[in-house]
Amino acid sequence: MRMLSPAQRHRARILQQQAQAADPYGTELKGDQYDLMRIKLAQDKAQLGKIQSHERRAEAKAKLLPEYFDWIKTALETGTGAADRVLTTVMVWAFDAGAYALGLVIAKYVIGHRMAMDDAYTRTPAALVIDELANAFLKGQWAPLDVKAAEEGGALQLLPLFPDAEPTLLLRNAAALLIEADMLTAEQDAPDQARAKLHKAIAYALLGKVQTAEEPDLAAIDPDALRTALTRLQRALQLDSNAGVKKDIERVERALAKTDKPNTGAADPAAATTPADPPASTTEQPATAAPAAARKTAQAKKPAATPRKKRAPK
């Protein structure tokens, strides 16, 4: 389909709004504009089907998605939950392309209205959200795109959220969106293995770990983040014994044990019991247990017991 003029786009939005209002929850959208979008979707699918590379197919989806922005916006703002195969399909495309935030916005509407996926998809919307985001992070493919104009006043496009790919920002963005996906799908039915992957992905994002990279320095991570990551890893293991997180759990537990261990100020236990000339600022010993040296001194200075006198017989 050729690009629409501004006047044609306005008319298309009006027709879509009318269709959304006329077709309530539980029915499928009808009307000329929906039919036209279904035709466009079929044509775009045919073009994508000719691309064998998954990476190039994702790039093609990123270029196609802006042509659906008006449809998405109108559906989210005026829709009443009528089944929309165009909307559910471009939701998947958004995740494939790396537009994770856009995909989650659409998913919130789709899941909230219990919309069914197109027949081409066998997974539920919740399972798709979980799988797509967890796999993108765990496979090292996290490269988020955002809806913005390339230049002031220009048309909206999908462009890199972090052009410089700064690692800290990428991890922070990943953790936030993965947690949002977990919250969005928490009450939905999904395979345990898929949800285990999501918990694992969240933990890895909090730890700054990527599958193909070296182990992160856990000592440099805030203890609260370590505890949260540990909870996620343990939940992943509960859901899937083959989640591959057992060694991660052990490492995090060791790191937490070091942060929780009290600092006694003495590396040698023997030196701690018999200090030589301790400074005046030494921490007080508990009243219930005097130091060993003090007990010996007390015993040495203890006066000998006075023999008792025998009482005279009455």
Secondary structure, 3 states (H helix, E strand, C coil): CCCCCHHHHHHHHHHHHHHHHHCCCCCECCCHHHHHHHHHHHHHHHHHHCCCCHHHHHHHHHHHHHHHHHHHHHHHHHCCCCECHHHHHHHHHHHHHCCHHHHHHHHHHHHHCCCCCCCCCCCCHHHHHHHHHHHHHHCCCCCCEEEEECCCCCCEEEEECCCCCCHHHHHHHHHHHHHHHHHHHCCCCCCHHHHHHHHHHHHHHHHCCCCCCCCCCHHHCCHHHHHHHHHHHHHHHHHCCCCCCHHHHHHHHHHHHHHHCCCCCCCCHHHHHCCCCCCCCCCCCCCCCCCHHHHHHHHHHCCCCCCCCCCCCC
